[in-house]
């Protein structure tokens, strides 16, 4: 999982699943905007069933504090539930 980053005017979050994994493996990647006094707000998200590979999400946004959130599930069980370090991005 990568920390959120700015590239070509977009803010990206991404994670890579090493494989091979069983067919029913699903990875979801979300970009969360974090706030000190309220719950994190999902601003982008994508899920893919994959044996191995990368899932990437992006948004056109301005200043904020962001984290990349990753969940990997298989057969209805959560195997990975992780957040990256928060990053402040202003473009």
N, C-alpha and C positions, 0 to 999 in steps of 0.2 A: 504494500500500500504506500502510495506517495502522499506527502503533504500537499494541500492545495497549492496551485501555482498559476501564474499569469503568463499567457502566451498569445500573441497576436490580438490583444484586446479582450480575450475571454479568460474566465477563471475555470480551471480544470481540477477535477479529482479523479483518481484512477487507482485500480488495484489489479494485480496479476495473480491468477490461480495457477500454481504448479500442478502438473499432471503426470500421468493420466489419472482421471477420477471416474467413478461410475457414472452412467448415463443420467441418473436423476439428480446430479449435483447442480445447484443453482447458486449463482453469486449475484448479490445486489450491492451496488455502489451508490451512495448518496453524497451530495455536497450539502453540508449543514452550515447555516449562518448562526454563529453563537452569540449569545448575549449574557452579560453578567447576572442579570436579575430575572430573566425569563427562560423558559425551555428553548433548546435549539430549534431552529426552523429549517425544515428541508426545503431547499431551493432548486434542487435538480436530483434526479434519480433514474437508475436503469437497472434492470435485472436480466440476466442471461443464463440459460442452461448451457453448460459447457464442460468439456472434459479437462481443458486447460486453455489459458489465454488471458487477455486483458479486457476489462470493462472500463470505459471512460465516460464521464459526464462533463458537461460544460454549461456555463451561463454567461450572458452579457450582463454584468452588474458593475457597480462602482465600489466604493470603499466598504469594507466589512471585515469581520473576523470569521474565518472559515475553518472547518475540519472536514476530512474525508471519512465517511462511515462505511464499513464493509460488513456484510453478513453473508456467510456461506451456509447453505442448508442442503441436507441430503435425506430423503425419505421422511420429511417432516421434522427432522431434528436439526437444531442449530449447532453447527460445528465451529464457526468463527463469528464473533460479534466484537468489533474493534473500531476505535476511533483514532485518527492520526493526531499529531500535535496540532494545536490551533495556530493559525497563521493570519496575520493582518495583511490584507491586500488592498491597495488603492491604485486606480489607474487614471 
